């Protein structure tokens, strides 16, 4: 949240500039606390003298509240938040109005451009940018111009830009793509919380999972779906039915392309099919941090042939790159309407489901190539005891007797490691002390057994 003091005349300019800097880095304004104040020459001189030991008037001062690490994640600052709002205390900005007026005349542009520039400059300082070296100075100047021009605070504006009070929008958006394109990592980055498990293995996601993004002017309900593949068993068919069901009920589609693999023939066929089915389709080129600019450029050239695409956004979900711009593009496609879920929800899944998914994620990661995809998790007990300890009892289900000793490991080492890593995640997620007990059960060919699939939650009502 941007709090303003003595800024009535330039309120919109400051808000637009400050919020534009935050969104450029995928930071939601409501997730941080920043105060901006217009002060006199005497006041800024006093601040310089008391805080910096410099007896001088400067145009702007910024005082960071935390040492920011980009990409920004709220959970990285557990001790630097407002206890009432949960916002990270990013810092304070002071702008000298008299100096801004002087500099606007000297640079022959409006005071709105100057105040917008000083606000953006100070916000970048709060995010850790500086201009001690020539390289740092050039980077800050590039960012300032890029952000301000995109926000409409250009060098030739003559009147204050207006911060529009946009109508509230709400709707469902399906995340689709081939296996291992990074959809689960992307939905976690969009929501800012862990709602989907992540591993390098294709088809890690089996259920339709909802992640809710709450903005000031929108609520986006992202639907993460299993990767698109040809099903080989009843579990695979369930996964593909959940994709079809998701496509039917959403207002827009975000199709995720793996930049490492490039634009495959399957991507082309899928994209064309969704463009025929939906008017609102956005293409995301994910994992751009893993490939060269030239390879990203080739994919973008291919996508430019699809004039019906509403937007194309290159991202790195793992690093949080371009998450803000992607949210901005998606918001445009949603219908005007009321919120679908309460503000404090970020997923529709209960903790029993999340516990099973966390355990399965650790098994997938730790078992590596040894057990491909025949792992299921059944939660037998999920109960908060009188002592405040969350008791979780679960079965790790494998489909062949030969897999059981691998899952257990030598003297139980592997199952203990899976349990430890899962418990750590569950304690962070629930805020409770967790006592987790895991058992290994063999249920041969469970992925083709309707009864077992129902027991594990892969049911019609789940898609």
N, C-alpha and C positions, 0 to 999 in steps of 0.2 A: 504494500500500500504506500502511495506517495502522499505524504502529509505536507501541506503548504502553509507558510506563515508570511503574512504581509505581502501577498503576491496577487491580490485581486485583479489588477489591471493586466497581468500577464499569465493568469492561471492556466489557460488552455495551452499556451506555448510551452510552458514548463512541463505540464502533464504529458503532452504529446511527445516531447523530446525525451523525457525520462522513461516513459513506458516503451518508446521505440527502441531505446538502448537495451532495456531488459529483454524485450521480446526477440531482439536480434540474436540474443544468446540463449533463447529458449527458456527464459525465466518469466514466470507468471508474476505480474505486479503484486498480486495478493500474497505471494509467498515471501516477500521481503518487506522490510520497514525502512523507508527513507524519508528524511525530513529535508525540505528545501525552503530557504528563507531569503528574501531580499533585504539587504542591510545597507546602512549608510557608509560613507568613507570612514567615519570615526569608528563605527562598530567593527568594520573589517580590519582596520588598523589595530584595534584592541585585541581582536582574535589572533592576528598575526604575532603581536607582541607577547601575548600570554601563552599561546600554544606552540609557537614556532621560534620565539626569541628574535623575531624580525620586526623592527618598527617601520612598517611600510604599508601603503595601500595597494592591494592587488585586486584583480577583477573577480576572482572566484577562489574559494577554498573548499576542499573536501576532506572530511575526516572519516576514514573507513572504520566500521564497527567490527568487522571480521576480515580475516585474510581469505579471500575468495579463491576457490579452485574451480576452474572451468573444465568440463561442463558442470554447471551448478546443480547440486542436489540438496534439498532441504535437510535430509537425514544426516548429512555430513557436519551439521552445526547444532548438535543436540543441546549445547549449553549457551547458545547465542540467539535465543528466540524470545519473542514476547510471550509470556505465559498465558495471556488472554487470547491472542490471535494465532499463535504458533508461527508467526512470520519471523524470518531471520533478520536480525538487526543489522542491516547493511551499512548504515552510516548517515552522516549529515552533510548538507551542501549549503554554502553561503555565497550569494551572488551580490556584488556591489552594484547597485542600480546606477549610481552616478558614473562609475567607470564604464558600465555597459553602454550608457548613452553616449559617452565620449567616443568610445571605440566604434560604435555604429556609424558615427559621422566620419571618423577617420578612415574607415574601410568602405565608406559609401554604400552601406546597406542598412536595412531597417533595424530598429532596436529589437524587433521580434526575432530576426535571424541571429542577432548577437546574443540575446538571452537564450535562445534555443541552442546555439553553439556552446555557450558557457555551461548550460545544463548538461548537454551530452558529454562535454569534456570532463566535467566533474563526475558524472555517472561512470564513465570509463575508468577514472581513477579509483572509484569505489570497488570496481570489479578487478582491480589489480594491474591495470595498464599504466604505463608511465612514459616519460619522454626524456630520460636521462641520456640515452644514446641517439645517434642519428637514425638508426634503424627503428628504434622504439617510437621516435617522433613521427617518422613516415607512416608507421602502422596506425598510430592514433589519428593522424590526419586523414588517412584513407577511411578508417572506420567512421569518423565523424561525418565526413562528406557523404559516404554511402548511406548511413542511417538517417541523417537529416534530409537528404534529397528524397529518399523513399518516403519519409514522413510528411513531405510537402513544405518543409522549412528551408526553402531554397534561398540562394543569395539575392534573388530578385523579388521576393515577397514584399508587399507594402502594407499589408493588413494582417492582423493576428489570425493564424490558422484556427479553425474551429474544431474542437474535439466533439465529434458527433456522438449523441446519445443514441446508439443503434438499437433497433428492436431486438428483443431477446429471441434467440434461436435454439432449438433443441431437436435432436434426432439421432438415428442409428447409422453407423458407418461400418461396413465390413472390411476387415483386413484380409486380403486374399493374396495368394502367391504360391509358387512351387515350394516343395519341402526345403527347409534350411535357408530360406531367403532372409531370415531375420525378423519375422513377424512378431514373435514373442518378445524379443529384445526391444523392438520398436514400440509395442503396446506398453511395456514397462516404462520406457522413456517418455512416452506421451502422457501417461497417467502420473508418473512421478512416484509410483509405488510398485511393488512386485505383485502382479496379478497373474502372470503366466510363467511357467518354468522354462528354463533355457538350457539347451545343450547343443553340441555340434552335430548331433545325430538328426537326420531328417525324420519327420513325423513324430517329433517329441510331443507336440500338442495333439491331443486326441479328442477333447471336448470343445464345444463352443464356449469361449470365455469372454466375459464382458469387463471392460475397463472404462471407467467414467472420468471424463475430464470436465471440471467445472471452471468456467471463465466468468468474468463479470457480465458478459453479454451473450453467453452461450453455455449449453451443456451438450457435450459430445459423448455419445455412448458407442465406444469402439467395440466391435465384435471380432475377437481373434479366433481364427478358424484353423483346423488342421491343414497342412500343406496339400496341395492338389496332386493326387497320384492315382494310379490304377489300383483299386482294392484287390487284395488277394485272399481275404477272409472276412468273417462277419464283423470283426472289429473295424477293418478297413472300410467296409460298406457303411457302418455307423458313422465313421469319420466323414465320409463324402456326403452322406445325407445331411450332416450338420452344416456342411458348406452350402448345399443347395437351400436349406431352410434359412440360413443367414442371408443369402443373396435375395431371397424373396421379400424379406421384411425390412430391409434397410433403405435409407434415403440416399446413400452414396456409397461408392466403393473406392477403397485405396488399394491399388494393385502394386505389390512389392516385388521388385526385380533385384536379383543378386548381382551386383556389379562384378564380382569375381568370376562368375560363370558367363556373364554377358547376356545379351538378349537372345534367348534360345527360341527354337521353333515352337516349343510348348508355351513359352511366354507370349509369342505372337498370337497363337491360336486362342489362348485364354483371354488376352487383352481384347481381341476382336469380338470374342463372344460376350464379354461383359459390356463392351461399348454398344453392342446390339441390344443388350437387355436393359441397360441403365443409361440415363442421360448424364448422370453425375459420376464421372470416373476421374480419379487422380492417380497418376503413376508416380511411384517412388523408386528411385534408384538407390538402393541401400548398400552399405559397406564401401562407400567411396574412399574411405581412408585406407583400404587394402589394395587399391589399384592406382594406376597412373591416370593423370588428367586426360591423356589421349584416349584411354579405354572408356572413361566416363563420357568423353565427347562423342565417341562412336555410338554409344547407347542413346545419348540425347539426340543425335542426328536421326537415328531410327525412329525414336518416339515423336520427333517433330512432324513426321508424316501423318500422324493421327490427329487431325484437326479437331476431332470431337472431344479429345481429352481436355478437361477443365484446367489442369495444371500438371506440371512435371517438377518434382522436387528431389534433388540429390540429397541424401542423408547419410550420416553415420549414426545409427541408433545406439551403438555401443559407446560412442563418445558424446552423444547428445547434440550432434551437429544438425542444424536446420530443423529442429523440432518445432520451434516457434513459428517459422514460416509455413510449415506443413499444417499446423493447427489453424493458422490464419486462412489458408486456402480451403480447408475443410469446412470451416465455419460458414463461408459464403454459400455453401451448397445445402445447408440445413433449412428446413421450413421455420417460419416464425411460430413460436409456441411456448408453452410453459415447461418448466423442469419436469423431467421424467422420474428422477430419483432425488432423494434428499442430499443436501450439500456434503454431509459427512461420509457418504458412501463413495468408494472408489471401485467396487466390484459387486456383482450380485451373488457371488459365490460365498458359501458359509465356510467356517474354519475347518470343518471336517474334510471338505473337499480340498482346501488349500493344504492341509496337513498331508493328505495322500499325495498331492502333486509335488510337494517339497521332498518327501521321501523318495518318490520316483525319480525326481531330478537328480538327487545325489547318487542313486543307484546307476542311472544312465551314465553319469560322468565318471564314477569310480570304476565301473565294470568295463569301461572302454569297449574294445571289440569283442570281448569274451561272450557276452550275452547280448545279442542284437536288440530285438524289440519285444521279446516275450516276457516282459516284466509288467506285472500289475500290482496295485496296492489296495488292500482292504482295511479300513479303519474299524477295529472291533470295539474300541473304547475311546471316548474323548470326553473327559470329565474333570472339572476343576474341584479338587479336594478341599476339605475344611482347612487344611494347612496352607492353602494358597498355591499348591503345586498342581500344574496341569498334567493329568495322567493320560498318556496316549499309548494304546496297545494296537499294533498293526501287523498284518501279514504281508510279506513280500512274496508274491506269487510268480513262480516260474513254470514254464510249460514242459520241461523235460527233467527227468530225475538226474541226469548228468549235469544239469545246471546248478543243482542245489549246493554241492560242495564248493563250486566257484563263488556263488553268492555268499556263502558262509566264510570262505577264506580259511587259511591255515590257522587252526586253533581259534576260529571265530574272528579273526582280525578284520576281514572285509566287512562283515555285518556290523561290527563295532564302529568301524570308520564311517559307514553310511549313517548309522544311528547318531554318532557325534555331530557330523556336519548338518544333518537334518535338524537335530535338537537346537543347535546354535541359531539356525535360520528361524525356527519356530519361536524361540524365545525372543528374538529381535522383532518378529512380526506381532506376537501377542502381548509382549511386555510381561509375561508370566514365566516363572520357573517351570521347566518342562521335564517330566520323567518319561522317557520314550522307551518302549519295549518293542523289539522287532522279532518276528518269527519268519522262517522261510518255509513256504508250503509248495508242494508240487501239484499242479492241476494240469494234466496233459491236454494240449490243444485247447486251452481255455478261450483263446481268441475266436473259436468257432462254436462255443457253447453258449446258447442264449441265456441259460440260467445263471451262469457265472458272470456273463457280461452285465446282466441286470443287477446282480449282487454288487458289482464294482461300479455301478452308476452309469454304465453305457446303455441308457434306455431311451425310448422314443421321446419321453417328456424332457429329456436333456438336450434335445435339438429342436 
